[in-house]
Amino acid sequence: MDRIYNQMLGFLNNNQIYLNESMSKHTLFKIGGPADIFVKPKNINELKAIVEIAKKNEIPMTVIGNGSNLLVKDRWN
């Protein structure tokens, strides 16, 4: 993930990219384990660039919006 993080630093600020971020901080019900990488784009161009990097590196991606109506597992088995 460090390589991906560094690629994203080319167009995002470091306060927009989080490694091993607890999803409980971003869901209405305050539950959820860590995401490998959590990104907060500020505009559509940043989102497009993030999607391009994810596709290029075959990284699964989920867009969560504001985190309501979302349940995230605390851990993966």
Secondary structure, DSSP 8 states (H G I E B T S, - for coil): -HHHHHHHTTTS-GGGEEEEEEGGGGSTT----EEEEEE--SSHHHHHHHHHHHHHTT------TTSTT----SS--
